[in-house]
Structure formats: structure tokens, C-alpha cells
Amino acid sequence: MAASLAGAAIFAGLGPSAADTYLGSYQARMSPRDHHASDGYPLDTAAQIVRQDRANWHRFGRGDAEDEGDRWFRSADSRARLERMLNRGAAMNEATRSAILHGTPVIQVDVYRDSVRVEIVY
């Protein structure tokens, strides 16, 4: 049980940074529908847009042609955690944030146990 608690603590972001193990990645188009919340209001941040993309994929089954599945952000709680990780400074640079907020780029999200990294593919 202690091992599972330690694993849960690491996944929850409470573990040491050395435990930031690469888990995998996915690509997704940040389409106009990702720029709006499920109830229609416009989103204000790149982190919200990336989170909405995953909600559109997992919850609503509305993906774009370039969207790939992932196994990490299926639940609302995991998508909330994704948004928190994206709001950390190292998750994406300012140019990436701006491209997502003001455009419809394809991004790659590299998922680690304790963080995510986002880059523009095109």
C-alpha cells in the first residue's frame, strides 16, 4: 500500500522532480471549437483551450482530423490537472501560448508523470 501511495503522490505532483518520467505524447489541432467552453463562452488562456480540446475528444467525441487520442486526460479531474500543469511556466513558451490563444495550430503535448510540455508542430 505504501508503494501505491508513493506512486499516487508522484502522479499528483507531490513527488521529487527526478520522478518526472516521460509517459508519452499526442498531437491535436486547436480548432475554433476548442476556443469555446462547452457552454459556449470564449476561453481566455491557452491552458483552457488545450483542456477543452481534451474534453471535446474524450467527453463529447468531437475531434479534429489531426487529433490523436491519449490515455491520461479521460476524466474531468485529469483535465483540470492538465490545465494546472499548463499554467506552470515551463509547460509552454510565450510564443506557443500566443499561437494557441490566437490561432488554430497543431500542437504536440509531451506528457510526463509530473508535468507536460507543449510545442507547436505547425
Buried (B, 14 or more C-beta within 10 A) or exposed (E): EEEEEEEEEBBEBEBEEEBBEEBEBBBBBBBEBBBBBEEEEEBEBBBBBBBBBBBBBBBEEBBBEBBEEBEBBBEEEBBEBBBBBBEEEEBBBEEBBEBBBEEBBBBBBBBBBBBBBBBBEE
